[in-house]
C-alpha cells in the first residue's frame, strides 16, 4: 500500500479481480492496508475459487490469519479465531463461511450477543466472506452486530436478467460509466448508513435507494437485502406506501432469482392491496405489470395479456405517462408474439411501431432497442 492509501503496484498487478468488482476491491484494499481500529467487513461471494484468489491478492498487501467456519462450528469458534489472529500479531482475519450452507437464525442471534467480545478479541480488520443469504440473515437476526459493520462489498456474479422481455435501458444491468456512477453512489449510501444518528425514515429511504442501485448492477441478493430492511423500517414508521414499494422491489428480485410463486404472493397479498387502499392508480398499474411478468414466466400467457390490455395500458394512456406506455406496449407486443394467434402478429407490429415512434420523439435509448426487436421479429425496420 502506498503512502496515499492507494494499492501498491504489486497489488495492482495481481490478476483475477473482475472489472465489475474493481471498485469494491479498491475500497477493501484501502481499509486492508490501514485498518487502524476494529473494522467488520461483509464480503458477499458466490464462488470459492474466486474468493480464495481475492484473499491471496489481499495477502500481497498485508498478511492475515484465515479461519474456515465449517457448518458445525458455532460463533464461539469465531471468537477463538479472532483471539488467535491477535496473538499472531497480524491484526487481520479472513473468516470464510460455507457458501452452500447459510447459518440459521439462532447462530446469528448468538453471534449478536458475542459482538463486544469479538471486537475486543481482534481490534483490527475482520473480513467475513459469506453468501448473500448469510448477509440477509445477519441483517435480520443480528441487528446490533450488523450496525457495527464498516462496509459491505459484493464480489458475486452479475446476473443477466432474462425474465423481463423488454429490451429497454432500465431492463439491462448498468455497465461502463453508468456502473461506476452507481457504485460511487452506493459507497456514499453505505457511509451515510454507518452514521449512528441516522435512523427512521432517513435510513429507510437510503436502504430503498441502495436496493434500486444494486438492481441496476444486477446484484439481486444485495438488492433484496436492502429492500427488506427498508420495508421493515417503513412499516415500523407507519409509511404504508413506501413499505409497499420496498416489498415490490423484493418481489422483483425473487422473480429474477427463480422464485415466481413467492414473488406473486408478495405482489398480490402485500403490495397491491396497499395501492388499492391508497387509491394510487399509477403504482397499481405498475404492480399489475410486475404480476403479468411473473404470470408470463409461469406460462399463464392469457392472463398476462389480459392484465396488460385492460389494467395497464388504459391507465398509462389516461395519465399521459408516455414512457410507461411505451414499455407496456413493447411488453404486450412480445406477449402477443409468443402466443402467435392469427391476428397477433399485426397487432404486435403496430404496438412496436408506436413504441419506436414515441422513443424517437423523446430521444430515449429504447428507440434503437425497440427497432432491433422489430427487425428480429418481422425482418424489417419499423415504419
Long-range contacts (C-beta under 8 A, 24 or more apart in sequence): 1-29, 1-30, 1-32, 1-33, 1-34, 1-61, 1-62, 5-30, 5-33, 5-34, 6-30, 7-33, 7-61, 8-60, 8-61, 10-60, 11-57, 11-60, 11-61, 14-56, 14-57, 14-60, 16-50, 16-53, 16-54, 16-57, 17-54, 17-57, 18-50, 18-155, 20-158, 20-179, 20-217, 21-154, 21-155, 23-180, 23-183, 23-184, 23-187, 24-153, 24-154, 24-155, 24-183, 25-54, 25-57, 25-153, 25-155, 27-151, 27-153, 27-187, 28-58, 28-127, 28-151, 28-153, 29-58, 29-61, 31-125, 31-150, 31-151, 32-58, 32-61, 32-62, 32-92, 32-125, 32-127, 33-61, 33-62, 35-91, 35-92, 35-124, 35-125, 37-123, 37-124, 38-119, 38-122, 38-123, 38-124, 38-125, 38-126, 38-148, 39-124, 39-125, 39-126, 39-150, 40-119, 40-126, 40-128, 40-145, 40-148, 40-149, 40-150, 41-125, 41-126, 41-127, 41-128, 41-149, 41-150, 41-151, 41-152, 41-153, 42-128, 42-130, 42-135, 42-138, 42-149, 42-151, 42-152, 42-153, 43-127, 43-128, 43-129, 43-130, 43-152, 43-153, 43-154, 43-155, 44-130, 44-131, 44-132, 44-135, 44-152, 44-153, 44-154, 44-155, 44-156, 44-221, 44-222, 45-99, 45-129, 45-130, 45-131, 45-155, 45-156, 46-99, 46-131, 46-132, 46-156, 46-157, 47-99, 47-157, 48-99, 50-155, 51-96, 51-99, 51-129, 51-155, 54-155, 55-94, 55-96, 55-129, 58-94, 58-127, 62-90, 62-92, 63-90, 63-92, 64-90, 64-92, 64-93, 64-94, 65-90, 65-92, 65-93, 65-94, 66-93, 66-94, 66-96, 67-93, 67-94, 67-95, 67-96, 68-96, 69-95, 69-96, 69-97, 69-98, 70-98, 71-98, 71-101, 74-107, 74-110, 75-107, 75-110, 75-111, 75-114, 76-114, 78-111, 78-114, 78-118, 79-114, 79-117, 79-118, 79-121, 82-118, 82-121, 82-122, 82-126, 83-121, 83-122, 85-122, 85-124, 86-121, 86-122, 86-123, 86-124, 90-124, 91-122, 91-123, 91-124, 91-125, 92-124, 92-125, 92-126, 92-127, 93-122, 93-124, 93-125, 93-126, 93-127, 94-127, 94-129, 95-126, 95-127, 95-128, 95-129, 96-129, 97-128, 97-129, 97-130, 97-131, 97-134, 99-130, 99-131, 100-131, 102-131, 102-133, 102-134, 102-137, 103-134, 103-137, 104-137, 105-137, 105-140, 105-141, 108-137, 108-138, 108-141, 108-142, 108-145, 109-141, 109-142, 111-138, 111-142, 111-145, 112-141, 112-142, 112-143, 112-144, 112-145, 115-142, 115-144, 115-145, 115-148, 118-145, 119-148, 125-150, 131-221, 132-156, 132-221, 132-222, 132-224, 132-225, 133-221, 135-221, 135-222, 135-225, 136-221, 136-224, 136-225, 136-228, 139-225, 139-228, 139-229, 140-228, 147-196, 149-194, 150-194, 151-190, 151-194, 152-190, 152-222, 154-214, 154-219, 154-222, 156-219, 156-221, 156-222, 158-217, 158-218, 158-219, 159-218, 159-219, 159-220, 159-256, 159-257, 160-218, 161-218, 161-256, 163-255, 163-256, 163-293, 163-297, 164-256, 164-293, 165-296, 165-330, 165-331, 165-334, 165-335, 166-327, 166-330, 166-331, 166-334, 167-330, 167-366, 167-369, 167-370, 167-372, 167-373, 168-327, 168-330, 168-365, 168-366, 168-369, 168-370, 169-364, 169-365, 169-366, 169-369, 170-327, 173-216, 173-217, 173-218, 174-216, 174-217, 174-218, 178-216, 179-216, 179-217, 182-213, 182-216, 182-217, 183-217, 185-209, 185-213, 186-210, 186-213, 186-214, 189-213, 200-233, 200-237, 201-233, 201-234, 201-237, 201-239, 203-233, 204-229, 204-230, 204-233, 204-234, 204-237, 204-239, 204-242, 204-246, 205-230, 205-242, 207-233, 207-246, 208-234, 208-242, 208-245, 208-246, 208-249, 211-246, 211-249, 212-249, 215-249, 215-252, 215-253, 220-253, 220-256, 220-257, 221-253, 221-257, 223-249, 223-252, 223-253, 224-249, 224-250, 224-253, 224-254, 224-257, 227-253, 240-274, 240-277, 240-278, 241-274, 241-278, 241-280, 241-283, 243-274, 244-270, 244-271, 244-274, 244-275, 244-283, 245-283, 247-271, 248-286, 248-287, 248-290, 251-290, 251-294, 252-290, 255-290, 255-293, 255-294, 255-297, 260-294, 260-297, 260-298, 263-290, 263-294, 264-291, 264-294, 264-295, 264-298, 267-291, 267-294, 281-315, 281-319, 282-315, 282-319, 282-321, 282-324, 284-315, 285-311, 285-312, 285-315, 285-316, 285-324, 286-324, 288-312, 289-328, 289-331, 292-331, 292-335, 293-331, 296-335, 296-338, 301-335, 301-338, 301-339, 302-339, 304-335, 305-332, 305-335, 305-336, 305-339, 308-332, 308-335, 322-358, 322-362, 323-362, 323-364, 325-358, 326-355, 326-358, 326-359, 326-364, 326-366, 326-370, 327-355, 327-366, 329-354, 329-355, 330-355, 330-366, 330-370, 330-373, 334-373, 337-377, 345-378, 348-377, 349-374, 349-377, 349-378, 352-377, 352-382, 353-382, 353-383, 356-382, 357-382
